[in-house]
C-alpha cells in the first residue's frame, strides 16, 4: 500500500527576497525557490519597494518550487503565507494597481509625526490600546504619511477607492485576483491601529490619525480559510488557509506553543518573541506586546523585542564598506582575531529599536587604534548583533515571572557558530539551534496544515522540532560584565539624547 504524502506550500515574502517552500507533513523540505527583491532608499531614512515586483517575484517562485519538487498544484493540500510585517501597501480597489511605493518596515519618514504624538502625551493611550510603542516602524505612521503626501490619495480614499494593507493583504488580494481584502490578526497587531484586547480596528485611533476606515482590510484569524487561489493562476485551486507575520510564524514554527517559551530570529533585523499564552501582558521595560496567533478560536499573545539591524549589518560590511565580498565570509574574517581589541560597533543605522526606541540615534564605530584591522571590525559587527539581543533579553527577564532557561534560534545568521557561541556567552543561557532552518516558512505551512486537517493538534507539529546544536555559555561572570559594560558605554554615545 502506498501512503500518499501531504504537501504544504509556504509563501515567505521577506524584506530582501520572495521565497516559496514546499514541505511534507513531517516538516521535510521538498523544494525551495527564491528571488531577491530590490530596495530603494531615495532619501536618508526612506526605504521603499515596488508592490508589483513583490507580487511578480512571489508568484514566480511558487511556479519554480512546484517544478523543482516535480509536483502539480493539485498535489498541494494548503497554502500558508508569512511576510515582512509593518510594511505598508496602498492600491486602487478598482484596478489592483499600486498607488505609491511600498514603505518598508525600516522606513523612518514618519518620525516627525510620531514625535508629535509623543509630545501630545499619547504614548500611554496608544500602548494600552495596541501594545506598541509610538514609532515610525509601525504601519500607521506610514499610511498617514502616504495620505498626506501622495497627490490625490486622500481624495481617492474618501471616495472609497483605496485599499491599504500589509504584505499579507497584498498577496492575498493578488492570489484571489481582488476577491479578498483581508489582514491576518498578527499582522494587524503591528499596524498601531488595532485594539489588541478586542482584535478590531480602534475607532478612536482612526479618528485621531485621520485615517478613513474605508481603506482598511477585514481582520481575520491566523488559521482562517480565506479562499482558494484564483482560477487559472497556478493550474489548480489551492486553499489559502494560514497566515502569520514572519516573527509570529517563527515562534509557531519553532514549536514555542507553551507560555514561557521564547525564540530569536536572526534575519535582516533580530526579533525575540516570548509566548505569554492567553494573557495580554504589558511590558514595563519598553518591549512590545503583540499578538502571537489566533488559532482554533484561541489567542496567544507574546512579548517582543525588535532589533532593527542584524543581518543588515553584515550587508553593510559587504556593500557599504566592501570589506567582504559575500555575507558568508564574515565568520571566517571575524575568526582571524580572538577579540575585537576594544572596537565596538553600535549599529543604529536606522535608529535604535527595543528597548531604547530612539529613532534619532545614529551608528557609531569606536575604540579603534592603528592596530585595528577589518577582522576586528567584522568581529565587532557580529558581536553587535549579540549585544542588542542581550539588551532585549534583559528587558524580557525583568518583565516575566519565570526566568528564560533556553533560547531557540533561527534565521540566516543562526548558522554562524561563532555568533551563536558569543550569544550564549553573553546571555548566560543555552542557545538551541534546531535542524529545521526554515522555522518561519514552516510556521505558516503548519498553520495551514492544521486548518486543513493534515495535523490534528499542535503536538503533532511539535514532533518536527529536532535539535541541531546546543551552544552552552563558556565565559566567566567577570568577562561577561566587562563586555557588556564596554557595549553600554558605546551605546550611550550613539543615543540622540546624549547630553
Steps between C-alpha positions, in 0.01 A plus 500: 500500500642841401455777756431829327706793626323822603677802352474849647614816323636802687534843342772680694509863392796661681677834494771395256340213307183314409516128562278196459563178693323167462488283814352162578310435824823396677651842437738365235578746220432383144581824317613857564491780244620853570527833318653816639296819498647845466491770767513873423619763747418829324577710811669441833267285712268417209473131405273401210408203285280441195172318574484353148852360536407343835202325336675398177800349685269324746284333234810413292663311790179304564508370143875436528457302826221285352719420199800427723300263726357336185146526630189678377294769674224240554745300721523791749251462787523860622691824462632707792633856483761670716633847438712797602279689744406870533595556135222709346330470160222714348324410177193582294207268579368536146817409308722328761780742401733636772447872570840565662828327575488235775633651826718234662495442877846659526373827350531792746321783316220511759744600778371859524137378517592254775681769696184716486295214650757459776491876570119477520558245778324221312765233571310332786165503318651346184701244699188395694287465186753343263779357719750701291738790554449807283756452224530551120558122481125427509258532208282785635761774451586368154133505395449852640810620312368353173155655546660839570772494233387300196306729263131415490526197731286639782234609253496151343480349850201720587329375183552141626746395227816443709601171659764500775670185621814334624681255271267210589205715387670580169591136430151370583339772284712382207466127575122543489510756215337771709231288665641531855618812684614361837775530761598220736474590868873473592578737211215731603652513849808670345315787337452714816132513397360180652357476850698205634248382759200506262683419172310770310604829339505767769260776397646756739847456348365514143334831584810630678724411203238612240498163320181422303370157610407416137869431422533228766493125433288253697690348798506117487630218724844351432341166407215641293417324176486807277435368150659282236759656272336655194405291198784470247770642731685178584333229292287389794325677786688474833329589832660804670464395863770642727669840531745633758734799517855369461605521866180340625541231233849426634363473857239253373750319275745465792219319688498766776137415570516524879509818707859560613670387177703744291676521164731747332516538122815638341389651169541850358403608852489293818176410671454329834151380588390356833169312510280633785211261422149647503613778736521849357815607686627858473871566520644734763836496320431647156420171327200455274191300583391327184256239386662161436215329317130427518444136420205269588334818638775536763738793510864478607678825584873568512753753625733612224832676479580637153860571396510686168849403380632142509576336164475851356827584683678224305348638177647839596846344546459352150331785309587811703857430609595231247703303757334171401378381160217279629313477830632147552857632535433695819547212744833401345626861509380561857662173615845631402512695829430368850310817603415847367792665684261760641319579173123537543241553225162644602287429189241776542486554123120537513477607864476260794212260557416320825552573779617856414262621227729781393426568133754785487794296633775448242757228442841521667826310452738573787798370694728474197879534498772478235497125559131466407442278196194407298490173699446701822220696333338179369514348848356818655216484245408144599531578871271804451222264392543295819523807726175643364329165561643497855338839573163368384550178697577696820184711455299183440637332814382802701150474353435130550454312825686183403859533370572391143695175515588473131467694177398333175658666197443511125564720197805539277754617759407217740719280277803706609657287777723779628204736541284234669779415748552867581121537539488217755802648683351848524148380596621229740232258378521211250427597140312220320527478123258255335561290191203675336660814357177630349298556817316804359374331183427178692287697750275628219485160328421323831224752583342433158545127556316520833205676340471252217528193728856382422572543874243429770671718765821695564660199672533339156679811369733502804632157401677662204728706732844336531816644653797561271736651757486646849747784575580510873637817670877473554629832634531624859264748668780760504569463128129532423459813715806663349378437143151633578637812671714578195193458277278721717760779513514505119121476474460804722716701259276407204178614669329815371433631851872512584560798725 
